[in-house]
């Protein structure tokens, strides 16, 4: 069954394909991309609030948008605009262990033997590009929800780089994972728990004068459980099966 129109043709702040230079760009490149998005957003708001065709097609929508604008009591030093992008998915580490979609799958998932916390979120991803096909614009890459995901343990090895590259680095936010799997990881409460795991592992490495790769998982596990982190994904329950919208 075909997806509803809104799932394929959304028009939003997302400038698909226009932000790819941001992760590796210098300050000037990032500023240029930020300003481009700001200009586009300003134009989108004006279009929805003032365009005659929008008014004809949906007067209620246009009336609603005419009430919106920049917040007057926030971001005063940047004239109402946030000072930074919300960057959801950019550069990630590639270690010897890469979390892939197979760990998120509800059926026959791969299981990490050395989890430091549990991710409990679907593979939540915005579209990655917009194409034109048969005279219509389509967005590709959107993934969210469904019934094919499950909570899963995040491996300690995904937080550490390859030994030959670095031995004193841990990351809770740019860990080694695929694009799809990262969509299920990049949630604030998961970041906080990964941050705590990295802090405990760092202390163990410093106290023992060893590399982060040499940290004993058993010792780390004991400390994580003592700090009340949940490590066993089978104990948090499965998400409910939801009906597929028609």
Residue frames as a rotation matrix with the C-alpha (Angstrom) as fourth column:
UNK 1
0.575 0.818 0.000 0.00
0.818 -0.575 0.000 0.00
0.000 0.000 -1.000 0.00
UNK 2
-0.024 -0.590 0.807 1.30
0.523 -0.695 -0.493 3.43
0.852 0.410 0.325 -0.92
UNK 3
-0.575 -0.243 -0.781 2.42
0.806 -0.329 -0.492 5.74
-0.137 -0.912 0.386 1.85
UNK 4
0.572 0.775 -0.269 0.24
0.728 -0.630 -0.269 8.77
-0.378 -0.042 -0.925 2.60
UNK 5
0.637 -0.274 0.721 1.18
0.475 -0.597 -0.646 11.92
0.607 0.754 -0.250 0.70
UNK 6
0.865 -0.277 0.419 2.59
-0.464 -0.759 0.457 13.64
0.192 -0.589 -0.785 3.80
UNK 7
0.664 -0.634 0.397 5.15
0.058 0.572 0.818 10.88
-0.746 -0.520 0.417 4.23
UNK 8
0.221 -0.572 0.790 6.61
0.920 0.392 0.027 11.48
-0.325 0.721 0.612 0.78
UNK 9
0.057 -0.085 0.995 6.31
0.748 -0.656 -0.099 15.19
0.661 0.750 0.026 0.02
UNK 10
0.597 0.242 -0.765 6.84
0.756 -0.488 0.436 17.13
-0.268 -0.838 -0.475 3.25
UNK 11
0.164 -0.517 0.840 8.11
0.381 -0.752 -0.538 20.69
0.910 0.408 0.074 2.98
UNK 12
0.881 0.102 -0.462 9.92
0.472 -0.119 0.874 21.72
0.034 -0.988 -0.152 6.14
UNK 13
0.737 -0.668 -0.099 13.10
-0.561 -0.688 0.461 23.22
-0.376 -0.284 -0.882 7.58
UNK 14
0.232 -0.673 0.702 15.01
0.219 0.739 0.637 20.21
-0.948 0.006 0.319 6.28
UNK 15
0.533 -0.176 -0.827 17.09
-0.803 -0.414 -0.430 21.18
-0.267 0.893 -0.362 3.26
UNK 16
0.746 -0.184 0.640 17.86
0.111 0.982 0.153 17.70
-0.657 -0.043 0.753 2.05
UNK 17
0.515 -0.641 0.569 21.33
0.856 0.349 -0.382 17.43
0.046 0.684 0.728 0.56
UNK 18
0.580 -0.238 0.779 22.22
0.118 -0.922 -0.369 21.05
0.806 0.306 -0.507 1.35
UNK 19
0.763 -0.248 0.597 23.94
-0.645 -0.364 0.672 20.34
0.051 -0.898 -0.437 4.66
UNK 20
0.930 -0.334 -0.155 26.42
0.323 0.942 -0.092 17.63
0.176 0.035 0.984 3.70
UNK 21
0.124 -0.940 0.317 29.45
0.294 -0.270 -0.917 19.90
0.948 0.207 0.243 3.92
UNK 22
0.605 0.214 0.767 28.64
-0.516 -0.628 0.582 20.86
0.606 -0.748 -0.269 7.51
UNK 23
0.984 -0.166 -0.071 30.29
0.160 0.617 0.771 18.00
-0.085 -0.770 0.633 9.49
UNK 24
0.236 -0.966 0.103 33.75
0.932 0.255 0.258 18.50
-0.276 0.036 0.961 7.96
UNK 25
0.465 0.003 0.885 33.40
0.559 -0.777 -0.291 22.17
0.687 0.630 -0.363 7.08
UNK 26
-0.690 -0.694 -0.206 35.43
0.646 -0.462 -0.608 24.99
0.326 -0.553 0.767 8.58
UNK 27
-0.498 0.508 -0.703 33.85
0.506 -0.488 -0.711 27.89
-0.704 -0.710 -0.014 10.46
UNK 28
-0.689 0.203 -0.695 33.16
-0.545 -0.778 0.313 29.83
-0.478 0.595 0.647 7.28
UNK 29
-0.814 0.380 -0.440 31.49
-0.153 0.590 0.793 26.84
0.561 0.713 -0.421 5.58
UNK 30
-0.573 0.610 -0.547 29.33
0.814 0.501 -0.294 26.12
0.095 -0.614 -0.784 8.60
UNK 31
-0.549 0.363 -0.752 28.30
0.129 -0.853 -0.506 29.77
-0.825 -0.375 0.422 8.88
UNK 32
-0.788 0.231 -0.571 27.32
-0.615 -0.345 0.709 29.81
-0.033 0.910 0.414 5.21
UNK 33
-0.702 0.539 -0.465 25.20
0.262 0.803 0.535 26.69
0.662 0.254 -0.705 5.59
UNK 34
-0.552 0.484 -0.679 23.61
0.750 -0.066 -0.658 28.03
-0.363 -0.873 -0.326 8.78
UNK 35
-0.617 0.286 -0.733 22.68
-0.270 -0.952 -0.145 31.31
-0.740 0.108 0.664 7.04
UNK 36
-0.836 0.316 -0.448 21.30
-0.397 0.214 0.892 29.41
0.378 0.924 -0.053 4.06
UNK 37
-0.578 0.637 -0.510 18.99
0.696 0.711 0.099 27.44
0.426 -0.298 -0.854 6.32
UNK 38
-0.528 0.362 -0.768 17.97
0.500 -0.599 -0.626 30.60
-0.686 -0.715 0.135 8.16
UNK 39
-0.761 0.223 -0.610 17.09
-0.551 -0.719 0.425 32.34
-0.343 0.659 0.669 4.89
UNK 40
-0.762 0.482 -0.433 15.12
-0.035 0.637 0.770 29.32
0.647 0.602 -0.468 3.72
UNK 41
-0.543 0.555 -0.630 13.23
0.839 0.378 -0.391 29.08
0.021 -0.741 -0.671 7.01
UNK 42
-0.610 0.291 -0.737 12.37
0.044 -0.916 -0.398 32.77
-0.791 -0.275 0.547 6.93
UNK 43
-0.773 0.291 -0.564 11.10
-0.632 -0.268 0.727 32.39
0.061 0.918 0.392 3.38
UNK 44
-0.728 0.513 -0.456 9.08
0.365 0.852 0.375 29.29
0.581 0.107 -0.807 4.24
UNK 45
-0.527 0.531 -0.664 7.36
0.708 -0.158 -0.688 31.06
-0.470 -0.833 -0.293 7.13
UNK 46
-0.614 0.273 -0.741 6.57
-0.382 -0.924 -0.024 34.07
-0.691 0.268 0.671 4.93
UNK 47
-0.850 0.265 -0.454 5.29
-0.362 0.331 0.871 31.81
0.381 0.906 -0.185 2.14
UNK 48
-0.631 0.625 -0.459 2.89
0.691 0.722 0.033 29.93
0.352 -0.297 -0.888 4.41
UNK 49
-0.382 0.464 -0.799 1.62
0.646 -0.485 -0.590 33.12
-0.661 -0.742 -0.115 6.01
UNK 50
-0.215 0.201 -0.956 1.23
-0.278 -0.951 -0.138 35.28
-0.936 0.236 0.260 2.88
UNK 51
-0.974 -0.225 -0.033 1.11
-0.089 0.242 0.966 33.32
-0.209 0.944 -0.256 -0.38
UNK 52
-0.338 0.906 -0.256 -2.22
-0.927 -0.367 -0.073 33.72
-0.160 0.212 0.964 -2.20
UNK 53
-0.129 0.273 -0.953 -2.36
-0.524 0.797 0.299 30.10
0.842 0.539 0.040 -3.34
UNK 54
-0.856 -0.186 -0.482 -1.84
0.297 0.585 -0.755 28.85
0.422 -0.790 -0.446 0.20
UNK 55
-0.820 0.572 -0.004 -4.66
-0.386 -0.558 -0.735 31.13
-0.423 -0.601 0.678 1.31
UNK 56
-0.120 0.794 -0.595 -6.97
-0.964 0.049 0.260 29.69
0.236 0.605 0.760 -1.33
UNK 57
-0.228 -0.042 -0.973 -6.11
-0.197 0.980 0.004 26.08
0.953 0.192 -0.232 -0.63
UNK 58
0.024 0.176 -0.984 -6.16
0.855 0.506 0.111 26.32
0.517 -0.845 -0.139 3.16
UNK 59
0.217 0.123 0.968 -7.29
-0.129 -0.980 0.154 29.58
0.968 -0.158 -0.197 4.76
UNK 60
0.980 0.181 0.086 -7.13
-0.112 0.139 0.984 28.00
0.166 -0.974 0.157 8.23
UNK 61
0.473 -0.877 -0.083 -3.51
0.880 0.466 0.094 26.94
-0.044 -0.118 0.992 7.70
UNK 62
-0.181 -0.558 0.810 -2.51
0.585 -0.723 -0.367 30.41
0.790 0.407 0.457 6.53
UNK 63
0.549 0.443 0.709 -4.33
-0.292 -0.693 0.659 32.06
0.783 -0.569 -0.252 9.42
UNK 64
0.946 -0.237 -0.224 -2.49
0.316 0.503 0.805 29.80
-0.078 -0.831 0.550 11.84
UNK 65
0.134 -0.978 0.163 0.91
0.986 0.115 -0.119 30.60
0.097 0.176 0.980 10.33
UNK 66
0.121 -0.037 0.992 0.21
0.264 -0.962 -0.068 34.33
0.957 0.270 -0.106 10.40
UNK 67
0.917 0.249 0.313 0.30
-0.235 -0.298 0.925 34.08
0.323 -0.922 -0.215 14.20
UNK 68
0.727 -0.678 -0.110 3.79
0.636 0.604 0.481 32.60
-0.260 -0.419 0.870 14.25
UNK 69
0.745 -0.592 0.307 7.15
-0.261 -0.682 -0.683 34.34
0.614 0.429 -0.662 14.34
UNK 70
-0.228 -0.906 -0.358 10.46
0.235 0.306 -0.923 34.40
0.945 -0.294 0.143 16.15
UNK 71
0.408 0.344 -0.846 10.38
0.866 0.148 0.478 34.22
0.290 -0.927 -0.238 19.94
UNK 72
0.551 -0.111 0.827 10.69
0.003 -0.991 -0.135 37.71
0.834 0.077 -0.546 21.44
UNK 73
0.728 -0.218 0.650 12.12
-0.683 -0.312 0.661 36.71
0.058 -0.925 -0.376 24.81
UNK 74
0.623 -0.578 0.528 14.70
0.225 0.778 0.586 34.12
-0.749 -0.246 0.615 23.74
UNK 75
0.054 -0.726 0.686 17.93
0.968 0.205 0.141 34.27
-0.243 0.657 0.714 21.70
UNK 76
0.849 0.349 -0.397 17.97
0.304 -0.937 -0.172 38.04
-0.432 0.025 -0.901 22.05
UNK 77
0.126 -0.901 -0.415 21.66
-0.284 -0.433 0.855 38.27
-0.950 0.010 -0.311 21.21
UNK 78
-0.851 -0.372 0.371 21.04
0.216 0.396 0.892 36.52
-0.479 0.839 -0.256 17.87
UNK 79
-0.710 0.598 -0.372 17.83
-0.694 -0.683 0.226 38.42
-0.119 0.419 0.900 17.01
UNK 80
0.212 0.935 0.283 15.51
-0.891 0.304 -0.336 35.55
-0.400 -0.181 0.898 17.80
UNK 81
0.598 -0.063 -0.799 17.38
-0.521 0.727 -0.447 32.84
0.609 0.684 0.401 15.93
UNK 82
0.940 -0.325 0.103 19.07
0.138 0.639 0.757 29.92
-0.311 -0.698 0.645 17.72
UNK 83
0.434 -0.856 -0.281 22.82
-0.773 -0.514 0.371 30.33
-0.462 0.056 -0.885 17.84
UNK 84
-0.681 -0.711 0.175 23.51
-0.558 0.659 0.504 26.79
-0.474 0.246 -0.846 16.66
UNK 85
-0.238 0.504 -0.830 22.17
-0.714 0.489 0.502 24.10
0.659 0.712 0.243 14.39
UNK 86
0.378 0.288 0.880 20.46
-0.687 0.725 0.058 21.06
-0.621 -0.626 0.471 15.74
UNK 87
-0.198 -0.543 -0.816 22.87
-0.908 0.416 -0.057 18.52
0.370 0.729 -0.575 14.28
UNK 88
0.664 0.568 0.486 21.36
-0.711 0.680 0.178 15.08
-0.230 -0.464 0.856 14.66
UNK 89
0.725 -0.339 0.600 23.68
0.363 0.928 0.086 12.88
-0.586 0.155 0.796 12.63
UNK 90
0.732 -0.559 -0.389 27.14
-0.681 -0.605 -0.413 13.88
-0.004 0.567 -0.824 11.43
UNK 91
-0.092 -0.853 -0.514 30.58
-0.651 0.442 -0.617 12.31
0.754 0.278 -0.595 11.83
UNK 92
0.854 0.304 0.422 30.77
-0.518 0.571 0.637 9.03
-0.048 -0.763 0.645 13.74
UNK 93
-0.150 -0.944 0.294 33.67
-0.888 0.259 0.380 6.91
-0.435 -0.204 -0.877 14.87
UNK 94
0.653 0.224 -0.724 34.48
-0.541 0.806 -0.238 3.63
0.530 0.547 0.648 13.09
UNK 95
-0.041 -0.644 0.764 35.84
-0.945 0.273 0.179 1.15
-0.324 -0.715 -0.620 15.60
UNK 96
-0.920 -0.339 -0.197 36.33
-0.382 0.886 0.262 -2.61
0.086 0.317 -0.945 15.49
UNK 97
-0.609 0.793 0.019 32.69
0.713 0.557 -0.426 -2.97
-0.348 -0.245 -0.905 16.58
UNK 98
-0.934 0.357 -0.009 29.98
-0.310 -0.798 0.517 -1.26
0.178 0.486 0.856 14.50
UNK 99
-0.510 0.842 0.177 26.37
0.144 0.286 -0.947 -1.23
-0.848 -0.457 -0.267 15.68
UNK 100
-0.971 0.196 -0.135 24.15
-0.160 -0.116 0.980 -1.95
0.176 0.974 0.144 12.67
UNK 101
-0.213 0.977 0.026 20.44
-0.907 -0.208 0.365 -2.33
0.362 0.054 0.931 12.02
UNK 102
-0.135 0.129 -0.982 20.76
-0.033 0.990 0.134 -6.02
0.990 0.051 -0.129 12.84
UNK 103
-0.874 -0.235 -0.426 20.99
0.404 0.138 -0.904 -5.11
0.272 -0.962 -0.025 16.54
UNK 104
-0.783 0.622 -0.017 17.76
-0.559 -0.716 -0.419 -3.08
-0.273 -0.319 0.908 16.34
UNK 105
-0.491 0.610 -0.622 15.68
-0.496 0.391 0.775 -5.69
0.716 0.689 0.111 14.51
UNK 106
0.145 0.657 0.740 12.80
-0.986 0.161 0.050 -7.22
-0.087 -0.737 0.671 16.45
UNK 107
0.956 0.265 0.130 13.26
-0.245 0.958 -0.150 -10.63
-0.164 0.111 0.980 14.86
UNK 108
0.696 -0.715 0.062 16.54
0.716 0.687 -0.123 -12.56
0.046 0.130 0.990 15.16
UNK 109
0.894 -0.378 0.241 18.59
-0.352 -0.925 -0.147 -9.58
0.278 0.047 -0.959 16.35
UNK 110
0.019 -0.944 -0.329 22.31
0.380 0.311 -0.871 -9.64
0.925 -0.108 0.365 16.99
UNK 111
0.947 0.287 -0.147 23.14
0.218 -0.232 0.948 -9.28
0.237 -0.929 -0.282 20.69
UNK 112
0.201 -0.901 0.384 26.17
-0.441 -0.434 -0.786 -7.35
0.875 -0.011 -0.485 22.00
UNK 113
0.339 -0.092 -0.936 27.95
0.603 0.785 0.141 -9.38
0.722 -0.612 0.322 24.71
UNK 114
-0.500 -0.635 -0.589 29.32
0.865 -0.336 -0.373 -6.28
0.038 -0.696 0.717 26.46
UNK 115
0.210 0.672 0.710 26.46
0.594 -0.665 0.452 -3.76
0.776 0.327 -0.539 26.80
UNK 116
-0.844 -0.484 -0.231 26.93
0.491 -0.524 -0.696 -0.57
0.216 -0.701 0.680 28.82
UNK 117
-0.606 0.772 -0.193 23.31
-0.369 -0.488 -0.791 0.58
-0.705 -0.408 0.581 28.56
UNK 118
-0.390 0.585 0.711 20.11
0.775 0.626 -0.090 -0.12
-0.498 0.516 -0.697 26.62
UNK 119
-0.950 0.177 -0.256 18.81
-0.288 -0.810 0.511 1.96
-0.116 0.560 0.820 23.71
UNK 120
-0.445 0.874 0.196 15.01
0.705 0.477 -0.525 2.10
-0.552 -0.095 -0.828 23.65
UNK 121
0.000 0.413 -0.911 13.93
-0.405 -0.833 -0.377 4.04
-0.914 0.369 0.168 20.58
UNK 122
0.698 0.267 0.664 12.94
0.447 0.562 -0.696 3.20
-0.559 0.783 0.273 17.00
UNK 123
-0.412 -0.831 0.374 15.22
0.823 -0.163 0.544 3.95
-0.391 0.532 0.751 14.07
UNK 124
0.594 0.682 -0.426 14.16
0.554 -0.731 -0.399 7.59
-0.583 0.001 -0.812 13.85
UNK 125
-0.530 -0.839 0.122 15.60
0.597 -0.267 0.757 9.19
-0.602 0.474 0.642 10.70
UNK 126
0.295 0.523 -0.800 14.72
-0.298 -0.745 -0.597 12.18
-0.908 0.414 -0.064 8.55
UNK 127
0.922 0.043 0.385 14.90
0.348 0.345 -0.872 11.94
-0.170 0.938 0.303 4.79
UNK 128
0.080 -0.984 -0.160 18.36
0.468 -0.105 0.878 12.29
-0.880 -0.145 0.452 3.26
UNK 129
-0.918 -0.378 -0.123 17.55
0.091 -0.501 0.861 13.60
-0.387 0.779 0.494 -0.19
UNK 130
0.165 0.959 -0.229 14.76
-0.131 -0.209 -0.969 14.92
-0.977 0.190 0.091 -2.42
UNK 131
-0.847 -0.401 0.350 14.33
0.249 0.284 0.926 13.66
-0.471 0.871 -0.141 -5.96
UNK 132
-0.147 0.800 -0.581 11.93
-0.800 -0.442 -0.406 14.42
-0.582 0.405 0.705 -8.82
UNK 133
-0.918 -0.073 0.389 10.18
0.108 0.899 0.424 11.45
-0.381 0.431 -0.818 -10.40
UNK 134
-0.456 0.763 0.459 7.40
0.865 0.259 0.429 11.60
0.208 0.593 -0.778 -12.99
UNK 135
-0.236 0.326 0.915 6.92
0.210 -0.903 0.376 15.28
0.949 0.281 0.145 -12.33
UNK 136
0.834 0.539 0.120 6.58
-0.029 -0.175 0.984 14.94
0.551 -0.824 -0.131 -8.54
UNK 137
-0.136 -0.871 0.473 8.97
-0.710 -0.247 -0.660 15.65
0.691 -0.426 -0.584 -5.69
UNK 138
0.784 0.308 -0.539 9.76
0.090 0.803 0.589 12.74
0.614 -0.511 0.602 -3.40
UNK 139
0.238 -0.702 0.672 11.81
-0.952 -0.304 0.019 12.56
0.191 -0.644 -0.741 -0.22
UNK 140
0.534 -0.132 -0.835 13.92
-0.055 0.980 -0.190 9.47
0.844 0.148 0.516 0.37
UNK 141
-0.486 -0.838 -0.248 15.40
0.089 0.235 -0.968 8.02
0.870 -0.492 -0.039 3.54
UNK 142
-0.181 0.500 0.847 12.61
-0.891 -0.448 0.075 8.68
0.417 -0.741 0.527 6.05
UNK 143
-0.299 0.086 -0.950 12.43
0.245 0.970 0.011 5.95
0.922 -0.229 -0.311 8.70
UNK 144
-0.684 0.056 0.727 10.43
-0.682 -0.403 -0.610 5.99
0.259 -0.914 0.314 11.91
UNK 145
-0.084 0.737 0.671 8.49
-0.893 0.244 -0.379 3.64
-0.443 -0.630 0.638 14.13
UNK 146
0.051 0.201 -0.978 6.87
-0.687 0.718 0.112 0.54
0.725 0.667 0.175 12.72
UNK 147
0.791 0.352 0.501 6.89
-0.607 0.559 0.565 -2.86
-0.082 -0.751 0.656 14.39
UNK 148
0.797 -0.518 -0.310 10.29
0.246 0.749 -0.615 -4.17
0.551 0.414 0.725 13.38
UNK 149
-0.113 -0.872 0.476 12.44
-0.333 -0.418 -0.845 -2.66
0.936 -0.254 -0.243 16.15
UNK 150
0.713 0.259 -0.652 13.35
0.480 0.497 0.723 -3.57
0.511 -0.828 0.230 19.70
UNK 151
0.803 -0.512 0.306 15.46
-0.591 -0.613 0.524 -2.24
-0.081 -0.601 -0.795 22.59
UNK 152
0.748 -0.608 -0.267 19.08
0.379 0.721 -0.581 -3.34
0.546 0.333 0.769 22.39
UNK 153
0.697 -0.585 -0.415 22.30
0.411 -0.150 0.899 -3.22
-0.588 -0.797 0.136 24.36
UNK 154
0.892 -0.453 -0.007 25.05
-0.319 -0.617 -0.719 -0.84
0.321 0.643 -0.695 23.22
UNK 155
0.659 -0.686 -0.309 28.49
0.690 0.714 -0.114 -2.45
0.299 -0.138 0.944 23.17
UNK 156
0.658 -0.540 -0.525 31.36
0.160 -0.582 0.797 -0.87
-0.736 -0.608 -0.296 25.10
UNK 157
-0.258 -0.840 0.477 33.57
0.686 0.188 0.703 -1.50
-0.680 0.509 0.528 22.08
UNK 158
0.229 0.420 0.878 31.45
0.917 -0.395 -0.051 0.90
0.325 0.817 -0.475 20.03
UNK 159
0.983 0.133 -0.129 32.54
0.177 -0.884 0.432 3.70
-0.056 -0.447 -0.893 22.37
UNK 160
0.329 -0.941 -0.084 36.26
-0.017 -0.095 0.995 3.08
-0.944 -0.326 -0.048 21.88
UNK 161
0.563 -0.209 -0.800 38.38
-0.817 -0.287 -0.500 3.77
-0.125 0.935 -0.332 18.78
UNK 162
0.841 -0.403 -0.360 40.67
0.190 0.844 -0.502 1.28
0.506 0.354 0.787 17.12
UNK 163
0.737 -0.577 -0.353 43.74
0.475 0.070 0.877 0.68
-0.481 -0.814 0.326 19.28
UNK 164
-0.166 -0.873 0.458 46.13
0.969 -0.058 0.241 1.73
-0.184 0.484 0.856 16.51
UNK 165
0.043 0.262 0.964 44.34
0.569 -0.800 0.192 5.06
0.822 0.540 -0.183 16.18
UNK 166
-0.202 -0.051 0.978 43.90
-0.604 -0.780 -0.165 6.20
0.771 -0.624 0.127 19.78
UNK 167
-0.359 -0.015 -0.933 44.01
0.473 0.859 -0.196 4.67
0.804 -0.512 -0.301 23.27
UNK 168
-0.818 0.042 -0.573 42.68
0.529 -0.334 -0.780 7.43
-0.224 -0.941 0.252 25.54
UNK 169
-0.802 0.583 -0.130 39.39
-0.586 -0.728 0.357 8.40
0.113 0.362 0.925 23.89
UNK 170
-0.688 0.718 0.105 35.79
0.659 0.679 -0.324 7.45
-0.304 -0.154 -0.940 24.67
UNK 171
-0.916 0.402 -0.008 32.69
-0.365 -0.824 0.434 8.92
0.168 0.400 0.901 23.04
UNK 172
-0.624 0.759 0.187 29.05
0.292 0.448 -0.845 8.71
-0.725 -0.473 -0.501 24.16
UNK 173
0.241 0.788 -0.566 27.64
-0.193 -0.532 -0.824 10.67
-0.951 0.308 0.023 21.20
UNK 174
0.335 -0.205 -0.920 29.72
-0.939 -0.157 -0.307 9.87
-0.082 0.966 -0.245 18.10
UNK 175
-0.034 -0.358 0.933 29.98
-0.466 0.832 0.302 6.15
-0.884 -0.424 -0.195 18.67
UNK 176
-0.862 -0.415 -0.292 30.65
-0.457 0.384 0.803 3.51
-0.221 0.825 -0.520 16.03
UNK 177
-0.223 0.854 0.471 27.36
0.262 0.518 -0.815 2.74
-0.939 -0.059 -0.339 14.30
UNK 178
-0.660 0.133 0.739 25.62
0.747 0.017 0.664 2.73
0.076 0.991 -0.110 10.95
UNK 179
-0.877 0.374 0.300 23.27
-0.289 -0.912 0.292 5.53
0.383 0.170 0.908 9.91
UNK 180
0.027 0.953 -0.301 20.18
-0.150 0.302 0.941 3.42
0.988 0.019 0.152 10.59
UNK 181
0.092 -0.025 -0.995 21.32
0.834 0.548 0.064 2.19
0.544 -0.836 0.072 14.01
UNK 182
-0.870 -0.482 -0.106 22.38
0.465 -0.729 -0.501 5.68
0.164 -0.486 0.859 15.05
UNK 183
-0.478 0.779 0.406 18.78
-0.342 -0.590 0.731 6.81
0.809 0.210 0.549 14.57
UNK 184
0.532 0.661 -0.529 17.84
0.203 0.506 0.838 4.54
0.822 -0.553 0.135 17.47
UNK 185
-0.026 -0.674 -0.738 20.74
0.960 0.189 -0.207 5.66
0.279 -0.714 0.642 19.68
UNK 186
-0.717 -0.520 0.464 20.81
0.472 -0.852 -0.226 9.46
0.513 0.057 0.856 19.37
UNK 187
0.438 0.882 0.177 18.35
0.307 -0.332 0.892 10.24
0.845 -0.336 -0.416 22.17
UNK 188
0.133 -0.442 0.887 19.19
-0.630 -0.729 -0.269 12.42
0.765 -0.523 -0.376 25.15
UNK 189
0.664 0.131 0.736 18.53
-0.725 0.351 0.592 9.83
-0.181 -0.927 0.328 27.86
UNK 190
0.908 -0.412 0.075 20.68
0.417 0.870 -0.263 7.30
0.044 0.270 0.962 25.98
UNK 191
0.300 -0.814 0.497 23.45
0.096 -0.493 -0.865 9.88
0.949 0.307 -0.070 25.64
UNK 192
0.353 -0.130 0.927 23.34
-0.846 -0.469 0.256 10.55
0.401 -0.874 -0.276 29.39
UNK 193
0.875 0.000 0.484 23.69
-0.265 0.837 0.479 6.87
-0.405 -0.548 0.732 30.24
UNK 194
0.718 -0.668 0.196 26.49
0.587 0.430 -0.686 6.44
0.374 0.607 0.701 27.69
UNK 195
0.299 -0.588 0.751 28.20
-0.339 -0.802 -0.493 9.49
0.892 -0.107 -0.439 29.19
UNK 196
0.580 -0.045 0.813 28.07
-0.807 0.106 0.581 7.88
-0.112 -0.993 0.025 32.62
UNK 197
0.929 -0.246 0.278 29.46
0.262 0.965 -0.020 4.63
-0.263 0.091 0.960 31.18
UNK 198
0.513 -0.771 0.376 32.32
0.352 -0.210 -0.912 6.55
0.783 0.601 0.164 29.54
UNK 199
0.348 -0.359 0.866 33.09
-0.730 -0.683 0.010 8.34
0.588 -0.636 -0.500 32.80
UNK 200
0.759 -0.027 0.650 33.25
-0.492 0.631 0.600 5.09
-0.426 -0.776 0.465 34.78
UNK 201
0.841 -0.467 0.273 35.38
0.541 0.712 -0.447 3.40
0.014 0.524 0.852 32.10
UNK 202
0.456 -0.687 0.566 37.73
-0.070 -0.661 -0.747 6.41
0.887 0.302 -0.350 32.05
UNK 203
0.467 -0.244 0.850 38.21
-0.876 -0.260 0.406 6.21
0.122 -0.934 -0.335 35.80
UNK 204
0.868 -0.130 0.480 38.97
-0.021 0.955 0.296 2.49
-0.496 -0.267 0.826 35.59
UNK 205
0.716 -0.616 0.329 41.52
0.545 0.197 -0.815 3.09
0.437 0.763 0.476 32.82
UNK 206
0.377 -0.571 0.729 43.23
-0.428 -0.806 -0.410 5.95
0.821 -0.158 -0.548 34.68
UNK 207
0.608 -0.085 0.790 43.39
-0.779 0.130 0.613 4.12
-0.155 -0.988 0.012 38.00
UNK 208
0.758 -0.280 0.589 44.85
0.185 0.958 0.217 0.99
-0.625 -0.056 0.778 36.39
UNK 209
-0.025 -0.784 -0.620 47.20
-0.578 -0.494 0.649 2.90
-0.816 0.375 -0.441 34.03
UNK 210
-0.490 -0.038 0.871 45.77
0.533 0.777 0.334 1.05
-0.689 0.628 -0.361 31.01
UNK 211
-0.976 0.203 -0.073 44.22
-0.173 -0.539 0.825 1.99
0.128 0.818 0.561 27.68
UNK 212
-0.282 0.951 0.129 40.46
-0.877 -0.201 -0.438 2.34
-0.390 -0.237 0.890 27.32
UNK 213
0.201 0.318 -0.927 40.49
-0.756 0.652 0.060 -0.79
0.623 0.689 0.371 25.16
UNK 214
-0.571 -0.549 -0.611 42.08
-0.048 0.765 -0.643 -2.77
0.820 -0.337 -0.463 28.02
UNK 215
-0.490 0.463 0.739 39.38
-0.871 -0.303 -0.387 -1.96
0.044 -0.833 0.552 30.56
UNK 216
-0.988 0.156 0.012 37.92
0.152 0.976 -0.155 -5.18
-0.036 -0.151 -0.988 31.98
UNK 217
-0.445 0.890 0.103 34.31
-0.313 -0.262 0.913 -5.43
0.839 0.374 0.395 30.93
UNK 218
0.040 0.468 -0.883 33.50
0.689 0.627 0.364 -7.44
0.723 -0.623 -0.297 34.04
UNK 219
-0.605 -0.315 -0.731 34.84
0.762 -0.495 -0.417 -4.65
-0.230 -0.810 0.539 36.26
UNK 220
-0.960 0.273 0.060 33.02
-0.223 -0.877 0.426 -2.06
0.169 0.396 0.903 34.18
UNK 221
-0.266 0.908 -0.323 29.80
0.079 0.354 0.932 -4.07
0.961 0.223 -0.166 34.33
UNK 222
-0.163 0.154 -0.975 29.97
0.947 0.300 -0.111 -4.27
0.275 -0.941 -0.195 38.13
UNK 223
-0.833 -0.212 -0.512 30.39
0.382 -0.889 -0.253 -0.50
-0.401 -0.406 0.821 38.38
UNK 224
-0.820 0.572 0.031 27.59
-0.299 -0.475 0.828 0.17
0.488 0.669 0.560 35.89
UNK 225
-0.073 0.812 -0.580 25.16
0.443 0.547 0.710 -2.06
0.894 -0.205 -0.399 37.78
UNK 226
-0.379 -0.147 -0.913 26.20
0.920 -0.164 -0.356 -0.41
-0.097 -0.975 0.198 41.03
UNK 227
-0.939 0.011 -0.343 25.29
-0.033 -0.998 0.059 2.93
-0.342 0.067 0.937 39.43
UNK 228
-0.181 0.968 0.176 21.84
0.091 0.195 -0.977 1.47
-0.979 -0.161 -0.124 38.55
UNK 229
-0.394 0.043 -0.918 22.33
-0.883 -0.295 0.365 1.39
-0.255 0.955 0.154 34.78
UNK 230
0.543 0.635 0.550 20.21
-0.342 0.765 -0.546 -1.15
-0.767 0.109 0.632 32.94
UNK 231
-0.447 -0.832 -0.329 22.32
-0.719 0.115 0.685 -3.49
-0.532 0.543 -0.650 30.80
UNK 232
-0.821 0.182 0.541 19.95
0.309 0.939 0.153 -6.33
-0.480 0.293 -0.827 29.91
UNK 233
-0.808 0.504 -0.305 17.62
-0.581 -0.594 0.556 -5.34
0.100 0.626 0.773 27.05
UNK 234
-0.562 0.616 -0.552 15.42
0.211 0.752 0.624 -8.38
0.800 0.234 -0.553 27.68
UNK 235
-0.520 0.318 -0.793 14.33
0.853 0.148 -0.500 -6.92
-0.041 -0.936 -0.349 31.02
UNK 236
-0.870 0.146 -0.470 12.92
-0.054 -0.978 -0.203 -3.61
-0.489 -0.151 0.859 29.78
UNK 237
0.054 0.969 0.241 10.02
0.253 0.220 -0.942 -5.01
-0.966 0.112 -0.233 27.77
UNK 238
-0.675 -0.223 0.704 9.20
0.710 0.065 0.701 -4.95
-0.202 0.973 0.114 24.09
UNK 239
-0.823 0.422 -0.381 7.41
-0.452 -0.892 -0.013 -2.05
-0.346 0.162 0.924 22.38
UNK 240
-0.073 0.898 0.434 3.77
0.014 0.436 -0.900 -2.71
-0.997 -0.060 -0.045 21.65
UNK 241
-0.712 -0.020 0.701 2.70
0.677 0.241 0.695 -3.71
-0.183 0.970 -0.158 18.17
UNK 242
-0.358 0.584 -0.729 0.88
-0.175 -0.809 -0.562 -0.77
-0.917 -0.073 0.392 16.59
UNK 243
0.416 0.614 0.671 -1.54
0.605 0.364 -0.708 -0.84
-0.679 0.700 -0.221 13.70
UNK 244
-0.690 -0.669 0.278 -0.10
0.622 -0.351 0.700 0.35
-0.371 0.656 0.658 10.40
UNK 245
-0.176 0.654 -0.735 -1.86
-0.157 -0.756 -0.635 3.57
-0.972 0.004 0.236 9.28
UNK 246
-0.041 0.264 0.964 -3.75
0.882 0.463 -0.089 3.32
-0.470 0.846 -0.252 5.99
